[in-house]
Amino acid sequence: MQHELIVLPDAAAVSKAAAEHVAKAARDAVAERGVFSMAVSGGRSPWAMFADLAELDMPWESVELYQVDERIAPEGDPLRNLTHLHEALGPQLPVQIHPMPVNAEDPQRGARDYAGELPTTIDLIHLGLGPDGHTASLVPGDPILEVTDQLVAVTGGEYQGTHRMSMTYPELAKCRSLLWLLTGDDKREPLQQLLAGDPSIPAGRVTAPASVILADTAAAG
């Protein structure tokens, strides 16, 4: 898969550029189809992006936000991506958020139910990249990497102390475009592997029709 790599001076510049990218994608999608769908990963980069996005011209009333992945942890837990998403957006924006049902009695069934809520094609999926090459909660060595018959699944083992619910490769491949946000020098090696399409890291196996990577100079080397 071909990626468009854009290198920016620092994390603040990445956040601002990402917000502008999302706002334009949202306006274009609403003009064409009446709705903009976006799925958001965890990590340290997206929350600053959403804080910047709140200051831009966004058709929030026509935005549907989904989660790429989530930790199986109690509601409001600081480990939850949803907790940070709510904090970044604030209570005043009229945006529809679709949380992953990680507290369902049967998380595997919850994953299947969530897959049924997803639009046929998500306009934009945000991804991060871990120092170990993971993206979403597609982590090295986990059975979720081999899931091809589910769009959303639960990790087979714990990663950094928790099980995760995550979109799988087939769901990521169905989006219109990917937006990767990478900051910090610990992303330098996995970024080169991602650009090379190295299948030895989970991120290197992601495919999609279009992909933009916004990286700061520390990550890009």
C-alpha positions in Angstrom: 0.0 0.0 0.0 1.3 3.5 -0.8 1.4 6.0 1.9 1.6 9.8 1.6 4.1 10.9 4.2 4.0 14.5 5.5 6.7 15.6 7.9 6.0 18.4 10.3 8.2 20.2 12.8 6.7 18.9 16.1 3.7 17.3 17.8 1.8 20.6 17.9 2.1 21.0 14.2 1.0 17.4 13.6 -2.1 18.0 15.7 -3.0 21.2 13.9 -2.4 19.6 10.4 -4.5 16.6 11.4 -7.4 18.8 12.6 -7.3 20.7 9.3 -7.2 17.4 7.4 -10.2 16.0 9.3 -12.2 19.2 9.0 -11.8 19.3 5.2 -12.6 15.6 4.9 -15.8 16.2 7.0 -17.0 19.1 5.0 -16.4 17.3 1.7 -18.2 14.1 2.9 -21.2 16.1 4.2 -21.4 18.0 1.0 -21.4 14.7 -1.0 -23.3 12.3 1.2 -24.8 14.3 4.1 -22.8 12.6 6.8 -19.1 12.2 7.8 -18.1 9.0 9.6 -14.8 8.7 11.4 -13.2 6.0 13.6 -10.7 7.0 16.3 -7.9 5.0 17.9 -6.3 5.6 21.2 -2.7 6.8 21.8 -1.3 10.2 22.8 -1.8 12.1 19.5 -5.6 12.1 18.8 -6.7 14.1 21.9 -4.7 17.2 21.0 -6.1 16.9 17.4 -9.7 16.9 18.7 -9.0 19.9 20.9 -7.7 21.7 17.8 -10.6 20.4 15.8 -13.1 21.9 18.2 -11.9 25.3 17.1 -12.4 24.7 13.4 -15.4 24.9 11.0 -16.8 21.4 11.4 -20.3 20.2 10.6 -20.5 18.5 14.0 -24.2 17.8 13.7 -23.5 15.5 10.7 -20.5 13.7 12.3 -20.6 10.1 13.4 -17.7 9.0 15.6 -16.7 5.4 16.1 -13.9 3.7 18.0 -11.2 1.8 16.3 -10.3 0.0 19.5 -10.9 0.2 23.2 -9.6 -1.4 26.4 -11.9 -3.7 28.4 -12.1 -1.5 31.5 -14.9 0.2 33.5 -16.7 3.2 32.2 -14.8 6.4 33.0 -11.6 4.6 33.6 -8.6 6.7 32.6 -7.3 3.8 30.5 -10.4 4.0 28.3 -10.0 5.8 25.0 -13.6 6.9 25.3 -12.8 8.8 28.5 -10.1 10.9 26.7 -12.3 11.4 23.7 -15.1 12.9 25.9 -12.5 15.1 27.6 -11.0 16.4 24.3 -14.4 17.1 22.7 -16.1 18.6 25.7 -19.9 18.5 26.4 -20.9 21.4 24.0 -20.3 19.8 20.6 -23.4 18.1 19.0 -21.5 15.0 17.8 -22.8 11.5 17.8 -20.3 9.1 19.5 -20.7 5.3 19.1 -18.8 3.7 22.0 -17.5 0.1 21.7 -19.5 -2.1 24.1 -16.5 -3.4 26.0 -18.5 -3.8 29.2 -21.0 -6.2 27.6 -21.6 -9.4 29.5 -20.1 -11.3 26.5 -17.5 -9.0 24.9 -17.2 -11.3 21.8 -20.9 -10.9 21.2 -20.5 -7.1 21.9 -17.8 -7.0 19.2 -20.2 -8.6 16.7 -23.0 -6.2 17.7 -20.7 -3.2 17.2 -19.7 -4.5 13.8 -23.4 -4.4 12.9 -23.5 -0.7 13.8 -20.7 0.4 11.5 -21.5 2.1 8.2 -20.7 0.1 5.1 -17.7 2.4 4.4 -16.1 4.6 7.1 -14.9 7.9 5.6 -11.8 8.3 7.7 -10.0 6.0 10.1 -7.4 7.4 12.5 -4.5 5.1 13.4 -1.5 5.4 15.6 1.7 3.3 15.6 3.3 1.7 18.7 7.1 1.3 19.1 6.4 -2.5 18.7 4.7 -1.9 15.4 1.1 -2.4 16.6 -1.8 -0.3 15.4 -5.3 -0.2 16.7 -5.2 -3.1 19.1 -3.7 -5.4 16.5 -0.7 -6.4 18.6 2.2 -8.6 17.9 1.6 -12.3 18.3 -2.1 -12.0 19.1 -4.7 -14.3 17.4 -6.7 -11.2 16.4 -4.1 -10.6 13.6 -5.5 -13.7 11.8 -9.2 -12.8 12.1 -10.7 -12.6 8.6 -14.3 -13.4 9.3 -15.1 -10.6 11.8 -14.9 -6.8 11.4 -14.5 -6.3 15.1 -13.0 -8.8 17.5 -11.5 -9.1 21.0 -7.8 -9.8 21.6 -6.9 -13.3 22.6 -4.6 -12.2 25.4 -3.9 -9.1 27.5 -1.8 -6.3 26.2 -0.3 -3.8 28.7 -2.6 -5.3 31.3 -6.0 -5.4 29.6 -7.9 -7.2 26.9 -8.9 -5.0 24.0 -11.7 -4.8 21.5 -10.6 -3.7 18.0 -11.5 -3.3 14.4 -9.7 -6.0 12.3 -7.8 -5.8 9.1 -10.9 -6.5 7.0 -12.7 -3.5 8.5 -9.7 -1.2 8.2 -9.5 -2.1 4.5 -13.1 -1.0 3.9 -12.6 2.7 4.8 -12.2 5.5 2.3 -8.9 6.7 3.8 -6.5 6.3 6.7 -4.9 9.1 8.7 -1.9 8.1 10.8 -0.5 10.4 13.5 3.0 9.7 14.6 5.1 11.7 17.1 8.3 10.9 19.0 11.6 9.2 18.3 10.3 5.9 19.5 8.2 5.8 16.3 11.2 6.1 14.0 11.9 2.4 13.3 8.3 1.3 13.1 7.6 4.2 10.7 10.2 3.0 8.3 8.8 -0.6 8.5 5.3 0.8 7.9 6.4 2.7 4.8 8.1 -0.4 3.5 5.0 -2.5 4.1 6.9 -4.8 6.4 4.5 -7.6 7.3 6.6 -8.5 10.4 4.8 -5.7 12.3 1.0 -5.6 12.6 0.8 -2.1 11.1 2.6 -3.3 8.0 -0.3 -5.6 7.1 -2.9 -2.8 7.0 -4.4 -2.0 3.6 -6.7 0.7 2.5 -7.6 2.7 -0.6 -5.7 5.8 0.6 -3.3 6.6 3.5 -1.8 9.8 4.8 0.8 9.8 7.5 1.5 12.9 9.5 4.7 12.6 11.4 6.9 15.0 13.4 10.6 15.2 12.7 11.4 13.1 15.7 9.4 10.2 14.3 10.5 10.7 10.7 14.2 11.0 11.6 
